[in-house]
Amino acid sequence: MSDTQTLIENRPPSVAALFLERVAATPDAEAYRYPVPAASGEGPDDWKSLSWAQAADRVYAIAAGLIELGVRPEERVALASSTRVEWILADLAIMCAGAATTTVYPSTKSDESAFILSDSGSRVLIAEDAEQLAKAREKRAELPELAHVVVIDPAGVGTGTGAGEAEGEAEGDWVIGLAELERRGAAYLEKNPDLIKAKVGAITKDQLATLIYTSGTTGRPKGVRLPHDNWSYMAKAIAATGLVGKDDVQYLWLPLAHVFGKVLTSGQIEVGHVTAVDGRVDKIIENLPVVQPTYMAAVPRIFEKVYNGVAAKARAGGGAKYKIFQWAAGVGREYAKVTQDNFRRTGVASAPFPLATKHKLADTLVFGKIREAFGGRLRACVSGSAALAPEIGYFFAGAGIHILEGYGLTESSAASFVNPGEAYRTGTVGKPLPGTEVRIADDGEILLRGPGIMEGYHGLPEKTAEVLESDGWFHTGDIGELSADGYLRITDRKKDLIKTSGGKYIAPAEVEGQFKAVCPYVSNILVHGADRNFCTALIALDEPSILGWAEDNGLSGKSYAEVVAHPTTVALIDDYVRTLNEGLQRWQTIKKFKLLPRDLDIEHGELTPSLKLKRPVVEREYGHLIDEMYAGTREA
């Protein structure tokens, strides 16, 4: 048996047990960094740190507080909060109490939030602030099982425990501040010093640890049941890849209610490195030079926005500066492709002398500045949740920002595949994690089996049986191809494949990704063509980029909606669509397109919280535009 197999097969039953081991092994080492806004509300944040021992003090106090409230093993405690250090501490506390975390996105509307709390049978809700508390209050009559709400940030909640003295008195102990819960828990621990050790020792590997509700594109979300063993396996498997080490600094901003963000907390506990936590997306650019991470995870939309921003800045600098940028981008892509190909063949990421010389100049003129913007120490980024356009991946690879694409689903605890360090291949999601099996079905669907696969959907045995075979194989719903040496390439979602009226199959995500690499102004694009005789597209533009272009092209002072409706803008995007079509098969080409009057977003339900496109929602909302594009054609 190899060292890797031993490491994984001899894993403890839970991440809670791993956390106790980590605290015992490196109590004084730095575990977490988190921002504290300046008292004046202006100026830079002050970053504070918690050692593993300090984190444990808070985790154990919260866990004991929950136990004192009557939370029993496997009972659900919901977490409705943005990404912040308290989210991680609360999640660890829930696991150390033997309970299970129900994750709720803070952007979730009150109706869906109430459904999740009710369907999960959550006994306690840990709410970030007054806004999240208000959702629970609004639906309290529908949530008889919800015994308590613990509020992390009491600002705006009012005096006492409630939103006001009268309401607080009426609610009694229903609303509690997190600080108060910790005080109660600490007092309870003084009387029961071995409480947490006993609770963690009693956890079995099959015990429920997390209930994550998938943000489905239609109907009610399904609760994915992930037992403790899933996370323990993920922690060991991530460590076994060798991609991260104890000296790393991770910048964590992803939503922790999403499985991609959550899995990163497990790997960190096993490895023992530092994690800087701040979920404010608008602070990423400001935080990176401060945190100076060595690695971070992100979704493709972030890399697309950075790419668009860099291109727009170069364009704003004048024609000469933009030409230098375009030249450097081309050199960077060529350099990345050549070095990756040479590494594949020889094990050395080399490039011919003329190309290496051009790349060195491009690095001096352009790429070095991009790396500095990321903090200057970034070894690699992990990208997941959706496909990254290969040309954007090659651009960043050429710039020395190595994006390791990975793949997984909520149902597989997020990390099933990841690109292996230096041997990464842009355009693929890498190789399976140690201990995970993969096979491709006859119709191209990716099937997975291993310790990361869910137990099933909460209370939905029929839905579970549709995707999980009795021998453990899970049907992902994604279409892919495996190379001879085990690299996986995702081509599309099975349900998203388009079949034209001419019988041709098209993977819309592939076409959409190519357009994002061609057009620096695009934010979101949806390719449509199922049962039609040609393809069309709905295109939303990136507001800062297109408004910057508008300033230089006689459209200054106009709103976003006015700019995208202007013939000059339509002509601009039409040129990019023509460029896209030159590289496509005839049946894939975009014959017509419409620019949307606003960008797609989470608030309107068009994107999931992890920024994936909800195709049915967008097609339904903008059906009139789709109908216009096909009006007068034979199928209309």
C-alpha positions in Angstrom: 0.0 0.0 0.0 1.4 3.4 -1.0 1.9 6.3 1.5 -1.0 8.1 -0.2 -3.4 5.2 0.2 -2.4 4.7 3.8 -2.9 8.4 4.5 -6.4 8.3 3.0 -7.6 4.9 4.2 -6.5 5.5 7.8 -8.4 8.7 8.0 -10.3 9.6 11.2 -14.1 9.6 11.1 -14.6 13.4 11.0 -13.0 16.8 10.3 -13.9 17.5 13.9 -11.4 14.9 15.0 -8.9 16.4 12.5 -9.4 19.8 14.1 -8.6 18.4 17.5 -5.5 16.8 16.1 -4.4 20.1 14.4 -4.9 22.1 17.6 -2.9 19.7 19.6 -0.1 19.6 17.0 0.4 23.3 16.3 -1.6 25.3 19.0 0.4 28.5 18.6 0.7 28.6 14.8 -1.4 31.1 12.9 -4.7 29.6 11.7 -6.9 32.5 10.4 -6.6 36.1 9.5 -9.7 38.3 9.2 -10.3 42.0 8.6 -11.7 44.5 11.2 -13.0 47.7 9.6 -11.4 50.9 10.8 -13.4 52.5 13.7 -14.0 55.6 11.6 -15.4 53.6 8.7 -12.7 55.1 6.5 -9.2 53.9 5.7 -7.8 50.4 5.4 -9.0 47.5 7.4 -7.0 46.2 10.3 -6.2 42.5 9.9 -6.3 40.3 13.0 -5.1 36.8 13.6 -6.3 33.7 15.5 -3.9 30.9 16.4 -5.2 27.3 16.3 -5.5 27.4 20.1 -7.4 30.7 20.0 -9.7 29.4 17.3 -10.3 26.2 19.3 -11.3 28.3 22.4 -14.1 29.9 20.4 -15.1 26.8 18.5 -15.4 24.8 21.7 -17.4 27.5 23.5 -19.8 27.8 20.5 -20.2 24.0 20.4 -20.9 23.9 24.2 -23.4 26.7 23.8 -25.3 24.8 21.2 -25.2 21.6 23.3 -26.6 23.6 26.3 -29.4 24.9 24.0 -30.4 21.3 23.5 -28.8 20.5 20.1 -28.3 16.8 19.8 -26.1 14.7 17.4 -27.1 15.0 13.7 -29.7 17.7 14.5 -29.3 20.5 12.0 -28.0 24.0 12.8 -28.4 26.4 9.8 -25.8 29.0 8.9 -27.0 32.1 7.0 -24.0 34.3 6.6 -21.5 35.7 4.1 -17.9 34.4 4.2 -16.2 35.5 7.4 -14.1 33.9 10.1 -17.2 33.4 12.3 -18.7 31.2 9.6 -15.8 28.8 9.8 -15.7 28.8 13.7 -19.5 28.2 13.8 -19.3 25.3 11.2 -16.5 23.7 13.2 -18.5 24.1 16.4 -21.5 22.5 14.9 -19.4 19.5 13.8 -17.7 19.3 17.2 -21.1 19.2 18.9 -21.9 16.2 16.7 -24.6 18.2 14.9 -24.9 19.0 11.2 -24.6 22.3 9.3 -27.4 23.4 6.9 -25.8 26.0 4.7 -28.0 29.0 3.5 -26.7 31.7 1.2 -27.2 35.2 2.7 -28.7 36.2 -0.7 -31.5 33.6 -0.4 -35.0 35.1 -0.3 -37.2 34.6 2.8 -39.5 32.1 1.1 -36.7 29.8 -0.1 -34.8 30.3 3.2 -37.9 29.2 5.1 -38.2 26.1 2.8 -34.6 25.1 3.5 -35.0 25.6 7.3 -38.2 23.6 7.3 -37.1 20.9 5.0 -33.9 20.4 6.9 -35.6 20.5 10.3 -33.0 23.0 11.5 -33.3 23.5 15.3 -31.0 26.6 15.5 -30.2 29.3 12.9 -26.9 31.2 13.1 -27.7 34.4 11.3 -25.1 36.9 10.3 -27.0 40.1 11.0 -30.4 41.9 11.4 -31.2 41.3 7.7 -30.9 37.5 8.1 -32.8 37.6 11.4 -35.6 39.5 9.8 -36.1 36.6 7.3 -36.5 34.1 10.1 -38.8 36.4 12.0 -41.0 36.9 9.0 -41.5 33.1 8.6 -41.4 32.1 12.3 -44.9 30.8 12.3 -44.0 28.4 9.5 -40.9 27.1 11.4 -42.1 25.4 14.6 -38.9 23.4 14.9 -36.6 26.5 14.9 -36.0 26.9 18.6 -33.3 29.7 18.5 -31.6 32.2 16.3 -28.0 33.2 17.1 -27.0 36.5 15.6 -23.3 37.0 14.8 -23.4 40.8 14.3 -25.8 42.5 16.7 -25.8 45.9 15.0 -29.3 47.0 14.2 -30.9 44.1 16.0 -31.8 46.4 18.9 -31.4 46.2 22.7 -31.5 43.0 24.6 -31.8 39.9 22.5 -34.5 41.1 20.1 -34.9 43.9 17.6 -36.3 46.1 20.3 -37.1 45.8 24.0 -40.7 44.9 23.5 -40.0 42.4 20.7 -37.0 41.0 22.6 -39.1 40.4 25.7 -41.8 38.7 23.6 -39.2 36.5 21.9 -37.6 35.5 25.2 -34.6 33.3 24.5 -35.4 32.8 20.8 -32.8 35.4 19.7 -29.3 35.2 21.2 -26.1 37.1 20.3 -23.1 34.9 19.3 -21.0 36.5 22.0 -23.6 35.6 24.6 -23.8 32.0 23.3 -20.0 31.8 23.6 -20.1 33.1 27.2 -22.7 30.5 28.1 -20.7 27.8 26.3 -17.5 28.7 28.1 -19.3 28.5 31.5 -20.8 25.2 30.5 -17.3 23.9 29.6 -16.0 24.8 33.0 -18.4 22.4 34.6 -17.9 19.8 31.8 -14.2 20.1 30.7 -14.2 16.8 28.7 -17.5 17.6 26.8 -16.0 18.4 23.4 -13.5 15.5 23.4 -16.4 13.1 24.3 -18.7 14.5 21.6 -16.1 14.4 18.9 -15.0 10.9 20.0 -18.6 9.7 19.6 -18.9 10.9 16.0 -19.1 8.0 13.4 -18.0 8.4 9.8 -21.6 7.8 8.5 -23.1 10.5 10.7 -24.5 13.6 8.9 -22.1 16.5 8.9 -23.5 18.9 6.3 -26.7 19.5 4.4 -26.2 21.7 1.3 -29.1 22.7 -0.8 -28.4 22.8 -4.5 -29.4 26.0 -6.2 -31.5 24.3 -8.8 -32.5 26.0 -12.1 -36.1 24.8 -11.7 -38.2 23.8 -8.8 -37.3 23.5 -5.2 -33.6 23.0 -4.2 -32.6 19.5 -3.1 -30.7 18.9 0.2 -27.5 17.0 -0.4 -26.5 14.9 2.6 -22.8 14.8 3.2 -21.6 12.7 6.1 -18.5 13.4 8.2 -16.4 10.8 6.2 -16.8 12.9 3.0 -15.0 15.9 4.6 -12.4 13.7 6.3 -11.6 12.1 3.0 -11.5 15.4 1.2 -9.0 16.8 3.8 -6.7 13.8 3.4 -7.0 13.7 -0.4 -6.3 17.4 -0.8 -3.2 17.0 1.3 -2.2 14.0 -0.7 -2.1 16.0 -3.9 0.8 18.0 -2.6 -0.6 21.2 -4.1 -0.6 23.0 -0.7 1.9 23.0 2.2 2.0 24.2 5.8 3.8 27.5 4.7 1.0 28.5 2.3 -1.3 31.5 2.8 -4.8 31.0 1.3 -7.1 33.9 0.5 -10.6 32.6 1.0 -13.5 34.8 -0.3 -15.7 32.2 -2.0 -19.2 31.7 -0.5 -18.9 29.1 2.3 -22.5 28.1 1.8 -21.2 26.6 -1.5 -19.5 23.3 -1.4 -16.4 24.7 -3.3 -15.7 27.2 -0.5 -16.6 24.7 2.3 -14.1 22.0 1.1 -11.2 24.5 1.3 -11.7 24.7 5.0 -11.2 20.9 5.4 -8.0 20.8 3.4 -6.6 23.7 5.4 -7.2 21.9 8.8 -5.3 18.8 7.6 -2.3 20.8 6.2 -2.3 23.5 8.9 -1.5 26.6 6.7 -2.9 30.1 7.2 -6.2 31.2 5.7 -7.2 34.8 5.3 -11.0 35.1 5.3 -13.0 37.9 3.7 -16.1 37.3 1.6 -16.5 40.9 0.4 -16.0 40.5 -3.4 -15.6 44.3 -3.8 -12.6 44.1 -1.5 -10.6 41.4 -3.5 -8.5 43.9 -5.4 -7.7 45.8 -2.3 -7.0 42.8 -0.1 -4.7 40.8 -2.4 -1.6 43.1 -2.0 -2.3 43.1 1.8 -2.8 39.4 2.3 -0.2 38.4 -0.4 -1.6 34.9 -0.8 0.4 32.0 -2.2 -2.8 30.4 -3.5 -6.5 31.1 -3.8 -9.6 29.6 -5.3 -12.0 31.4 -7.6 -14.7 30.9 -10.1 -14.1 31.7 -13.8 -16.1 34.9 -13.7 -13.4 36.5 -11.4 -10.6 35.7 -13.9 -12.8 37.0 -16.8 -13.4 40.3 -14.9 -9.7 40.7 -14.2 -8.8 40.0 -17.9 -11.5 42.5 -19.1 -10.2 45.0 -16.6 -6.6 44.7 -17.6 -7.6 44.9 -21.3 -9.8 48.0 -20.7 -7.0 49.7 -18.7 -4.5 49.1 -21.5 -7.0 50.4 -24.1 -7.6 53.6 -22.0 -3.9 54.2 -22.0 -3.9 54.9 -25.8 -3.3 53.0 -29.0 0.3 52.2 -28.4 -0.3 50.8 -24.9 -3.1 48.7 -26.2 -1.0 47.3 -29.0 1.7 46.3 -26.5 -0.9 44.6 -24.3 -2.3 42.7 -27.3 1.2 41.7 -28.4 2.1 40.5 -24.8 -1.2 38.6 -24.5 -0.5 36.8 -27.8 3.1 36.0 -26.6 1.9 34.8 -23.2 -0.7 32.4 -24.7 1.9 31.0 -27.2 4.4 30.6 -24.4 1.9 28.8 -22.1 0.8 26.4 -24.8 4.4 25.6 -25.8 5.7 25.1 -22.3 2.7 23.0 -21.3 3.1 20.8 -24.4 6.9 20.4 -23.8 6.3 19.5 -20.1 3.8 16.9 -21.2 6.4 15.4 -23.6 9.7 15.8 -21.7 8.8 16.8 -18.1 10.5 20.2 -18.6 8.4 23.4 -19.2 10.8 24.8 -21.8 10.3 27.2 -24.7 12.5 27.9 -27.8 15.0 30.8 -27.2 13.2 33.4 -29.5 9.9 32.8 -27.8 11.5 32.8 -24.3 13.1 36.1 -25.1 9.8 37.7 -26.3 8.1 36.3 -23.2 10.7 37.9 -20.9 10.1 41.3 -22.5 6.3 40.8 -22.3 6.8 39.9 -18.6 8.6 43.2 -18.0 6.1 45.3 -19.8 2.8 43.7 -18.8 2.8 40.5 -16.8 4.9 41.5 -13.8 2.3 44.2 -13.0 -0.5 41.7 -13.1 1.3 39.4 -10.6 1.9 42.4 -8.3 -1.9 43.1 -8.4 -2.4 39.5 -7.1 0.0 40.2 -4.2 3.3 39.1 -5.8 3.5 35.7 -4.2 0.8 33.7 -5.9 1.9 30.2 -6.9 -1.4 29.0 -8.2 -5.1 29.6 -8.4 -7.7 26.9 -8.3 -10.7 27.5 -10.6 -13.9 25.6 -10.3 -17.7 25.7 -10.4 -17.9 26.3 -14.2 -15.6 26.0 -17.2 -12.8 28.6 -17.7 -12.3 29.6 -21.4 -9.0 28.0 -22.4 -7.7 31.2 -24.0 -8.2 33.1 -20.8 -6.5 30.3 -18.9 -3.5 30.4 -21.3 -3.3 34.2 -20.9 -2.9 33.9 -17.1 -0.6 31.0 -17.5 1.6 33.1 -19.7 1.4 35.9 -17.1 2.7 33.5 -14.4 -0.7 33.1 -12.7 -1.1 29.4 -12.9 -4.8 28.5 -12.9 -5.4 24.9 -11.9 -8.9 24.0 -13.0 -10.7 21.4 -10.9 -14.1 19.7 -11.1 -16.7 18.4 -8.7 -20.3 18.8 -7.6 -22.1 19.4 -4.4 -23.0 15.7 -4.6 -19.2 14.8 -4.7 -18.1 17.2 -1.9 -16.7 19.6 -4.5 -13.2 18.3 -5.3 -13.3 15.2 -7.5 -10.6 16.3 -10.0 -7.8 18.9 -9.9 -4.9 19.7 -12.2 -1.6 18.4 -10.8 0.6 21.3 -10.1 3.4 21.8 -12.7 1.8 19.2 -14.9 -1.4 21.1 -15.3 -3.1 21.3 -18.7 -5.2 24.3 -19.5 -8.6 23.3 -20.9 -8.8 20.2 -18.7 -9.9 19.7 -15.0 -6.9 17.5 -14.3 -6.9 14.0 -12.7 -9.1 12.4 -10.1 -8.2 12.9 -6.5 -6.6 9.9 -4.9 -9.3 7.4 -3.9 -11.8 8.7 -6.5 -12.8 6.5 -9.5 -14.2 7.8 -12.8 -15.6 6.2 -16.0 -17.3 7.6 -19.0 -20.7 6.1 -19.9 -21.6 5.2 -23.5 -23.4 8.5 -24.0 -20.4 10.5 -22.7 -21.7 11.1 -19.2 -19.1 11.3 -16.4 -19.7 8.8 -13.6 -17.9 9.0 -10.3 -17.4 6.7 -7.3 -15.5 7.1 -4.1 -15.5 8.4 -0.5 -16.5 11.9 -1.5 -19.9 10.9 -2.9 -23.0 12.0 -1.1 -25.2 9.7 1.0 -28.2 11.0 -1.0 -30.8 13.7 -1.3 -32.5 14.6 2.0 -36.0 13.0 2.1 -36.0 12.3 -1.6 -35.2 8.6 -2.1 -36.6 8.6 -5.7 -34.4 11.5 -6.7 -31.4 9.8 -5.1 -32.1 6.6 -7.0 -32.1 8.5 -10.3 -28.4 9.5 -9.9 -26.8 7.1 -7.5 -26.5 3.4 -8.5 -26.6 0.6 -5.9 -22.9 -0.1 -6.5 -21.9 3.5 -5.7 -21.5 5.1 -9.1 -22.9 8.6 -9.3 -24.3 10.1 -12.5 -22.9 13.7 -12.7 -25.1 14.9 -15.6 -21.9 16.3 -17.2 -20.4 15.2 -20.5 -16.7 14.7 -20.8 -13.7 13.0 -22.3 -10.7 11.2 -20.6 -7.3 11.4 -22.1 -5.1 8.3 -22.3 -3.2 9.4 -19.2 -6.2 10.3 -17.2 -6.9 14.0 -17.7 -10.6 14.9 -17.9 -12.1 17.5 -20.2 -15.7 18.7 -19.6 -17.6 19.5 -22.7 -21.0 20.4 -21.3 -23.9 19.6 -19.0 -25.9 16.7 -20.5 -29.1 18.5 -20.2 -27.6 21.7 -21.7 -26.5 20.1 -25.0 -28.3 21.7 -27.9 -29.6 19.6 -30.8 -30.5 21.8 -33.8 -33.4 21.0 -36.1 -30.7 19.7 -38.5 -29.7 17.0 -36.0 -26.3 18.6 -35.1 -25.3 18.5 -31.4 -23.7 21.7 -29.9 -22.2 22.3 -26.5 -23.2 25.9 -25.8 -20.7 26.3 -22.9 -17.9 25.6 -25.4 -19.1 28.3 -27.8 -19.7 30.7 -24.9 -16.3 30.2 -23.5 -14.7 30.9 -26.8 -16.6 34.2 -27.1 -15.4 35.3 -23.6 -11.8 34.8 -24.8 -12.5 36.8 -28.0 -14.5 39.7 -26.6 -13.1 41.7 -23.7 -16.5 43.4 -23.0 -18.7 40.4 -22.4 -20.0 39.5 -18.9 -22.4 36.7 -19.7 -23.6 35.0 -22.8 -26.2 32.4 -23.5 -26.2 30.4 -26.8 -29.7 29.2 -27.9 -30.5 26.8 -30.7 -32.3 23.7 -29.4 -34.7 22.5 -32.2 -33.9 25.6 -34.3 -32.1 25.6 -37.6 -29.4 28.1 -36.5 -27.9 29.4 -33.2 -28.5 32.8 -31.6 -27.1 34.4 -28.5 -28.2 36.7 -25.7 -25.2 38.8 -24.6 -24.8 40.9 -21.4 -21.8 43.3 -21.4 -19.4 44.1 -18.5 -20.6 47.5 -17.3 -17.3 49.1 -16.3 -15.6 47.9 -19.5 -18.3 49.0 -21.9 -18.8 52.3 -20.2 -15.1 53.0 -20.4 -15.2 52.2 -24.2 -18.3 54.4 -24.5 -16.4 57.4 -23.0 -13.9 57.2 -25.9 -16.4 56.6 -28.6 -18.8 59.5 -28.4 -21.2 57.9 -26.0 -20.1 59.5 -22.7 -22.8 60.4 -20.2 -25.1 57.7 -21.4 -26.5 55.0 -19.1 -25.5 51.3 -19.5 -28.9 50.5 -21.1 -28.5 53.4 -23.6 -25.0 52.4 -24.5 -25.9 48.7 -25.2 -28.9 49.8 -27.3 -26.7 52.2 -29.4 -26.0 51.0 -33.0 -22.3 51.7 -32.5 -22.1 49.3 -29.6 -24.1 46.7 -31.5 -21.6 47.0 -34.4 -18.7 46.6 -32.0 -20.0 43.3 -30.6 -21.0 42.2 -34.1 -17.3 42.3 -35.1 -16.4 40.1 -32.2 -19.2 37.6 -33.1 -17.9 37.5 -36.6 -14.4 36.7 -35.2 -15.9 34.0 -33.0 -17.7 32.4 -36.0 -14.5 32.2 -38.0 -13.2 29.5 -35.5 -16.5 27.5 -35.3 -18.1 24.8 -37.4 -20.9 26.1 -39.6 -23.6 24.7 -37.5 -22.1 26.2 -34.3 -22.0 29.8 -35.6 -24.0 32.6 -34.1 -26.3 34.0 -36.8 -28.0 36.6 -34.7 -27.6 38.1 -31.2 -29.3 40.5 -28.9 -27.6 42.7 -26.2 -29.4 42.6 -22.9 -30.5 45.9 -21.2 -28.7 44.9 -18.0 -26.2 42.3 -16.8 -27.4 39.0 -15.4 -27.3 38.7 -11.7 -28.1 36.6 -8.6 -30.8 39.0 -7.4 -33.0 38.4 -10.4 -32.4 34.6 -10.2 -30.5 34.4 -13.4 -27.2 33.3 -11.8 -26.6 30.9 -9.0 -24.6 32.2 -6.0 -21.6 30.5 -7.5 -22.2 32.6 -10.7 -23.4 29.8 -12.9 -25.9 30.7 -15.6 -29.5 29.5 -15.0 -30.4 28.9 -18.6 -34.2 28.2 -18.2 -34.6 31.4 -16.2 -32.8 33.5 -18.7 -34.5 31.9 -21.7 -37.9 32.4 -20.0 -37.2 36.1 -19.0 -35.8 37.1 -22.4 -38.0 34.8 -24.5 -39.3 37.8 -26.4 -35.8 38.6 -27.6 -35.2 35.0 -28.7 -38.5 35.0 -30.6 -37.5 38.2 -32.3 -34.3 36.6 -33.6 -36.2 33.7 -35.1 -39.2 35.7 -36.4 -39.7 35.2 -40.1 -37.6 32.1 -40.2 -39.1 28.7 -41.3 -39.4 27.4 -37.7 -41.0 30.6 -36.3 
